[in-house]
Amino acid sequence: MSKFVAERTYRMTDEDGNLVISYVVNKSDKTVGLLAYDETKGAARLDVEVKPHKSKRSLEQNRMLWALLEKMAKAVSYRNTTITREECYCIMLEETGVKYELLYALPQTENELRKSFRAVRNTGEIEIINSKEYAVYQCFIGSSKFNTKEMAELIDAVLDKLTVLGVYDSEIELIRRSCGV
């Protein structure tokens, strides 16, 4: 199945009164659009799925987010207690209402969970099921699935949290200005 991004759509009616919908494909997606046409031109029927294009979060947004989370982690760590930026990431995902799943798993499977989910937090709870101890994990899909708007909202929330924590420096100000906050 081919996927491409269309810039515009048109609606027409053919001479038999059938609806004809066409898509305008520009730039680098032209080749993929042509491949999709070639793959399907002889087919009697097609399954078509159309949805609005969402731009992916930018690499620059990703860099900003992790730089801010590093500052947050340093700010909330104290004495012999180190809070990681990954834990701060989980905190911010939860505070911004990102959905997560609670999973019961044997403690030795935590590394496997981390391969499937971007952010995994051991809640510290233990459940006994069929006389086996299961740890309770909070599993987030994470910001890798965010579009640029969702990523901007997460960055804004981290900036707000840093303000509450009293953390401020030139890098934070530069990020704040680039985000228009």
C-alpha positions in Angstrom: 0.0 0.0 0.0 1.4 3.4 -1.0 1.0 6.5 1.1 1.6 10.1 -0.1 0.7 13.6 0.9 -1.8 15.5 -1.2 -1.8 19.3 -1.3 -5.4 19.8 -2.5 -8.5 17.9 -3.4 -11.1 18.3 -6.0 -14.6 17.0 -6.3 -16.2 16.4 -9.7 -19.0 14.5 -11.3 -18.5 12.3 -14.4 -20.9 12.0 -17.3 -22.7 9.1 -15.6 -23.3 11.2 -12.4 -20.6 9.3 -10.4 -18.6 11.3 -7.9 -14.9 11.7 -8.8 -12.4 12.8 -6.2 -8.9 13.7 -7.2 -5.9 14.7 -5.3 -3.1 17.0 -6.3 0.4 15.6 -5.4 3.3 18.0 -5.4 7.1 17.9 -4.9 8.7 14.7 -3.5 5.5 12.9 -3.2 4.9 12.8 -7.0 6.9 9.6 -7.4 5.0 7.9 -4.6 1.7 9.1 -6.1 2.6 7.7 -9.5 3.6 4.4 -7.9 0.2 4.3 -6.1 -1.5 4.9 -9.4 0.5 2.2 -11.2 -0.1 -0.3 -8.4 -3.9 0.2 -8.6 -4.8 1.2 -12.2 -6.1 -2.2 -13.2 -8.1 -2.9 -10.0 -11.9 -3.2 -10.2 -12.3 -1.9 -6.7 -10.0 -0.2 -4.1 -10.1 0.2 -0.4 -9.3 3.9 0.2 -8.5 5.5 3.5 -8.1 9.3 3.6 -7.2 11.4 6.7 -5.9 14.9 7.2 -2.1 15.1 7.1 -0.4 15.8 10.4 3.1 17.2 10.4 5.4 15.3 12.7 7.1 16.9 15.6 10.3 18.5 14.5 13.8 17.3 15.5 14.4 20.8 16.9 11.4 20.5 19.2 12.7 17.1 20.3 16.1 18.6 21.1 14.4 21.4 23.0 12.2 19.1 25.0 15.1 16.9 26.2 17.3 19.9 27.1 14.5 21.3 29.2 13.8 17.9 30.9 17.5 17.7 31.8 17.3 21.1 33.5 14.1 20.0 35.3 15.7 16.8 36.5 18.7 18.7 37.9 16.3 21.1 39.6 14.2 18.5 41.4 17.1 16.1 42.3 18.4 16.7 45.8 21.1 15.3 48.1 21.4 11.6 47.4 18.2 11.4 45.4 18.6 11.7 41.6 15.6 12.2 39.5 16.2 11.3 35.8 15.1 13.3 32.8 13.1 10.2 31.8 11.2 10.3 35.1 10.6 14.1 34.5 9.3 13.1 31.0 6.8 10.7 32.6 5.7 13.3 35.1 5.1 15.9 32.3 3.3 13.4 30.1 1.0 12.5 33.0 0.5 16.2 33.9 -0.4 17.1 30.4 -3.0 14.4 30.2 -1.2 12.0 27.8 -2.9 8.6 27.9 -1.1 5.7 29.5 -1.8 2.1 30.3 -1.2 0.4 33.6 0.3 -3.0 33.0 1.0 -5.8 35.4 4.2 -7.6 34.6 6.9 -9.7 36.2 9.7 -7.4 37.3 12.2 -9.1 35.0 10.2 -8.0 32.0 10.7 -4.3 32.6 13.4 -4.1 29.9 11.0 -5.7 27.3 8.3 -3.1 28.2 10.9 -0.3 27.6 11.4 -1.7 24.1 7.7 -1.4 23.3 6.9 1.9 25.1 8.8 5.2 25.0 8.3 5.9 28.7 7.8 3.3 31.4 7.4 4.1 35.1 7.4 1.4 37.8 4.7 2.7 40.1 6.3 0.8 43.1 3.1 -1.2 43.6 3.1 -5.0 43.7 0.1 -7.2 42.9 0.0 -10.8 43.8 -1.8 -12.8 41.1 -1.8 -16.6 41.3 0.8 -16.4 44.0 3.3 -14.5 41.7 4.4 -11.0 42.4 3.7 -8.6 39.5 5.0 -5.0 39.4 2.6 -2.3 38.2 4.0 -0.2 35.3 2.7 3.0 33.9 3.4 2.8 30.1 3.2 5.9 27.8 3.4 5.8 24.0 5.3 9.1 24.3 5.9 12.2 22.3 7.3 10.4 19.3 3.8 10.1 18.0 3.0 13.8 18.6 2.5 16.3 15.8 4.2 19.7 16.0 1.2 21.3 17.9 1.1 18.6 20.5 4.8 18.8 21.0 4.7 22.6 21.4 2.1 22.2 24.1 4.3 19.7 25.9 7.3 22.0 25.7 5.1 24.9 27.0 4.1 22.8 30.0 7.8 22.0 30.7 8.6 25.7 30.5 5.8 26.5 32.9 7.0 23.8 35.3 10.6 25.2 35.2 9.1 28.7 36.0 7.3 27.3 39.0 10.6 25.6 40.1 12.4 28.9 39.7 14.8 27.6 37.0 15.8 30.2 34.5 18.8 30.6 32.3 19.8 31.9 28.8 19.0 28.5 27.1 15.5 28.4 28.6 15.0 32.0 27.5 16.1 31.2 24.0 13.7 28.2 23.8 10.9 30.3 25.3 11.4 33.0 22.6 11.7 30.4 19.8 8.4 28.9 20.9 6.7 32.3 21.2 6.0 31.9 24.9 
